[in-house]
Every structure is written in structure tokens, then in C-alpha cells.
Amino acid sequence: MFLFSTTGGLNVSDVIVQLVFLLILAAVIVGVITLVINARKRNNQLSRMEEKVDKLSQGEKK
């Protein structure tokens, strides 16, 4: 069977498993970075919206 063949002492199945684990690790890292970036963008957007609401409420009080 192909998965049990060896190349220089390495099993092909071992290499495939290691690549899968590497892809999972990379996906977790990219996911965490994406969450942090989105949280910062959302926080900045909320701050801008709050400033606009404050300006509008200041205009109504005058």
C-alpha cells in the first residue's frame, strides 16, 4: 500500500500526519491573529460612532 511505503527511513503516512498537524497549527495562529485584528477594528468603529453620537447630542442641547 502507498501509505506504508518508506522513503529513506520515513513512512509516508508519518509525513502526511505531520503536514496535517502543521496545517492545523497554522490555522489556529491565523485564526487568533484574525480575531485580534477584527476586535481592534470593531473597537475603533465603536469609538467613532460614539463620537458622532456625542456630537449629535451636543447639537440638540444648544
C-alpha positions as a Markdown table, in Angstrom:
| # | Residue | x | y | z |
|---|---|---|---|---|
| 1 | Met | 0.0 | 0.0 | 0.0 |
| 2 | Phe | 1.2 | 3.5 | -0.8 |
| 3 | Leu | 0.8 | 4.9 | 2.8 |
| 4 | Phe | 3.0 | 2.3 | 4.3 |
| 5 | Ser | 5.9 | 2.8 | 1.8 |
| 6 | Thr | 9.1 | 4.2 | 3.2 |
| 7 | Thr | 11.4 | 6.8 | 1.7 |
| 8 | Gly | 14.8 | 6.9 | 3.4 |
| 9 | Gly | 13.5 | 5.5 | 6.6 |
| 10 | Leu | 10.4 | 7.8 | 6.8 |
| 11 | Asn | 6.9 | 6.5 | 6.5 |
| 12 | Val | 4.8 | 8.4 | 4.0 |
| 13 | Ser | 1.9 | 8.3 | 6.4 |
| 14 | Asp | 4.1 | 9.9 | 9.1 |
| 15 | Val | 4.9 | 12.8 | 6.8 |
| 16 | Ile | 1.2 | 13.2 | 5.9 |
| 17 | Val | 0.2 | 13.3 | 9.6 |
| 18 | Gln | 2.9 | 15.9 | 10.4 |
| 19 | Leu | 1.7 | 18.1 | 7.5 |
| 20 | Val | -1.8 | 17.9 | 8.8 |
| 21 | Phe | -0.7 | 18.9 | 12.3 |
| 22 | Leu | 1.3 | 21.7 | 10.8 |
| 23 | Leu | -1.7 | 23.0 | 8.9 |
| 24 | Ile | -3.9 | 22.8 | 12.0 |
| 25 | Leu | -1.3 | 24.8 | 13.9 |
| 26 | Ala | -1.1 | 27.4 | 11.2 |
| 27 | Ala | -4.9 | 27.7 | 11.1 |
| 28 | Val | -5.1 | 28.3 | 14.8 |
| 29 | Ile | -2.4 | 31.0 | 14.6 |
| 30 | Val | -4.1 | 32.7 | 11.7 |
| 31 | Gly | -7.5 | 32.5 | 13.5 |
| 32 | Val | -6.2 | 34.2 | 16.6 |
| 33 | Ile | -4.5 | 36.9 | 14.6 |
| 34 | Thr | -7.7 | 37.5 | 12.7 |
| 35 | Leu | -9.8 | 37.7 | 15.9 |
| 36 | Val | -7.4 | 40.3 | 17.4 |
| 37 | Ile | -7.4 | 42.4 | 14.2 |
| 38 | Asn | -11.2 | 42.3 | 14.0 |
| 39 | Ala | -11.6 | 43.2 | 17.7 |
| 40 | Arg | -9.4 | 46.3 | 17.2 |
| 41 | Lys | -11.3 | 47.4 | 14.1 |
| 42 | Arg | -14.6 | 46.9 | 15.9 |
| 43 | Asn | -13.3 | 48.9 | 18.9 |
| 44 | Asn | -12.2 | 51.8 | 16.6 |
| 45 | Gln | -15.5 | 51.8 | 14.8 |
| 46 | Leu | -17.5 | 51.9 | 18.1 |
| 47 | Ser | -15.3 | 54.8 | 19.2 |
| 48 | Arg | -16.0 | 56.7 | 16.0 |
| 49 | Met | -19.8 | 56.0 | 16.4 |
| 50 | Glu | -19.7 | 57.2 | 20.0 |
| 51 | Glu | -18.0 | 60.5 | 19.0 |
| 52 | Lys | -20.7 | 61.1 | 16.3 |
| 53 | Val | -23.5 | 60.4 | 18.8 |
| 54 | Asp | -21.9 | 62.7 | 21.3 |
| 55 | Lys | -21.6 | 65.5 | 18.6 |
| 56 | Leu | -25.3 | 65.0 | 17.7 |
| 57 | Ser | -26.4 | 65.1 | 21.3 |
| 58 | Gln | -24.3 | 68.2 | 21.9 |
| 59 | Gly | -26.1 | 69.9 | 19.0 |
| 60 | Glu | -29.5 | 69.1 | 20.3 |
| 61 | Lys | -28.8 | 70.6 | 23.7 |
| 62 | Lys | -27.8 | 74.0 | 22.3 |
